[in-house]
Amino acid sequence: MKLLLDENLSRRLVPFLQSDFPGSSHVALLGLEQASDRAIWEHARDHDFVIVTRDADFSEMSALYGQPPQVIWLRVRNTAKAPLLNLLCTQRESIEQVLLMDGMACIELSSA
């Protein structure tokens, strides 16, 4: 599973995600930093990415359009790199299991 980080997440996370989520990227690294949510959605769909965001916008789009792409909606206050990496990497297996469920378009993750 490869992740596409939304602009509200640091592009500095990408190298640290590669061992758990090979092929992951950030919208800015793909030239999509000024793109509309719809354009990002279509890019993720066309290139087999799971969108990772802190905004409700992509969650709402997943309810409206279904999948692909799938969405991981991070419901966390702390935007520091280490806690976000820890959350995504320690929950990788759970994320994959949930997103493999038929019809699952969005998963919400929050810190304990």
C-alpha positions as CSV (number, residue, x, y, z in Angstrom):
1,M,0.0,0.0,0.0
2,K,1.4,3.4,-1.0
3,L,0.3,6.6,0.7
4,L,-0.2,10.0,-0.8
5,L,0.2,12.7,1.9
6,D,-2.0,15.7,1.6
7,E,-0.5,19.2,1.8
8,N,-1.5,19.5,5.5
9,L,1.1,16.9,6.3
10,S,4.9,17.4,6.1
11,R,6.6,16.2,3.0
12,R,9.5,15.3,5.4
13,L,7.5,12.2,6.5
14,V,7.9,10.5,3.1
15,P,11.4,9.0,3.4
16,F,10.5,7.6,6.8
17,L,7.4,5.9,5.5
18,Q,9.2,4.0,2.7
19,S,10.0,0.8,4.7
20,D,6.3,0.3,5.8
21,F,4.6,2.0,2.8
22,P,6.9,1.7,-0.2
23,G,6.2,4.1,-3.0
24,S,4.5,6.7,-0.8
25,S,4.7,10.3,-1.7
26,H,3.4,13.8,-1.0
27,V,1.2,16.0,-3.1
28,A,4.0,18.7,-3.3
29,L,6.6,16.1,-4.5
30,L,4.2,15.2,-7.4
31,G,3.6,18.8,-8.4
32,L,0.0,18.8,-6.9
33,E,0.5,21.4,-4.1
34,Q,-1.8,23.9,-5.9
35,A,-4.2,21.3,-7.2
36,S,-7.8,21.0,-6.3
37,D,-9.0,18.2,-4.0
38,R,-10.7,16.7,-7.0
39,A,-7.4,16.6,-9.0
40,I,-5.6,15.1,-6.0
41,W,-8.4,12.5,-5.7
42,E,-8.1,11.6,-9.4
43,H,-4.3,11.3,-9.2
44,A,-4.6,9.0,-6.2
45,R,-7.2,6.9,-8.0
46,D,-5.2,6.7,-11.2
47,H,-1.9,5.8,-9.5
48,D,-3.2,3.5,-6.7
49,F,-2.5,5.7,-3.8
50,V,-4.3,5.8,-0.4
51,I,-4.8,9.5,0.5
52,V,-3.7,10.5,4.0
53,T,-5.1,13.7,5.3
54,R,-6.0,15.7,8.4
55,D,-9.0,17.4,6.7
56,A,-12.5,16.2,6.4
57,D,-12.7,17.0,2.7
58,F,-11.4,13.7,1.5
59,S,-13.5,11.8,3.9
60,E,-16.6,13.5,2.5
61,M,-15.4,12.7,-1.0
62,S,-15.0,9.1,-0.1
63,A,-18.6,9.0,1.2
64,L,-19.8,10.7,-2.0
65,Y,-17.7,8.9,-4.6
66,G,-16.7,5.6,-2.9
67,Q,-13.4,4.1,-3.8
68,P,-10.8,4.1,-5.2
69,P,-9.0,5.9,-3.8
70,Q,-9.3,5.1,-0.2
71,V,-8.6,7.6,2.6
72,I,-6.9,7.6,5.9
73,W,-8.3,10.5,7.9
74,L,-5.9,11.4,10.7
75,R,-7.9,12.8,13.7
76,V,-4.9,13.9,15.7
77,R,-4.0,17.3,17.2
78,N,-0.2,16.8,17.3
79,T,1.3,17.5,13.9
80,A,4.9,16.6,14.9
81,K,6.6,14.1,12.6
82,A,7.4,11.4,15.2
83,P,3.8,10.8,16.6
84,L,2.3,10.8,13.1
85,L,4.9,8.3,11.8
86,N,4.4,6.1,14.9
87,L,0.6,6.2,14.4
88,L,0.8,5.2,10.8
89,C,3.5,2.6,11.1
90,T,2.3,0.9,14.3
91,Q,-1.2,0.7,12.8
92,R,-0.1,-0.5,9.3
93,E,-1.5,-4.0,9.6
94,S,-4.8,-2.8,11.0
95,I,-5.1,-0.1,8.3
96,E,-4.4,-2.7,5.6
97,Q,-7.0,-5.1,7.1
98,V,-9.7,-2.5,7.3
99,L,-9.1,-1.1,3.9
100,L,-9.2,-4.5,2.4
101,M,-12.8,-4.9,3.6
102,D,-15.3,-4.8,0.7
103,G,-16.5,-1.3,0.2
104,M,-14.4,0.4,2.9
105,A,-13.5,3.8,1.5
106,C,-12.2,5.7,4.6
107,I,-10.6,4.9,7.9
108,E,-10.2,7.3,10.7
109,L,-7.1,7.1,12.9
110,S,-6.7,8.9,16.2
111,S,-4.0,8.8,18.9
112,A,-4.9,7.2,22.2
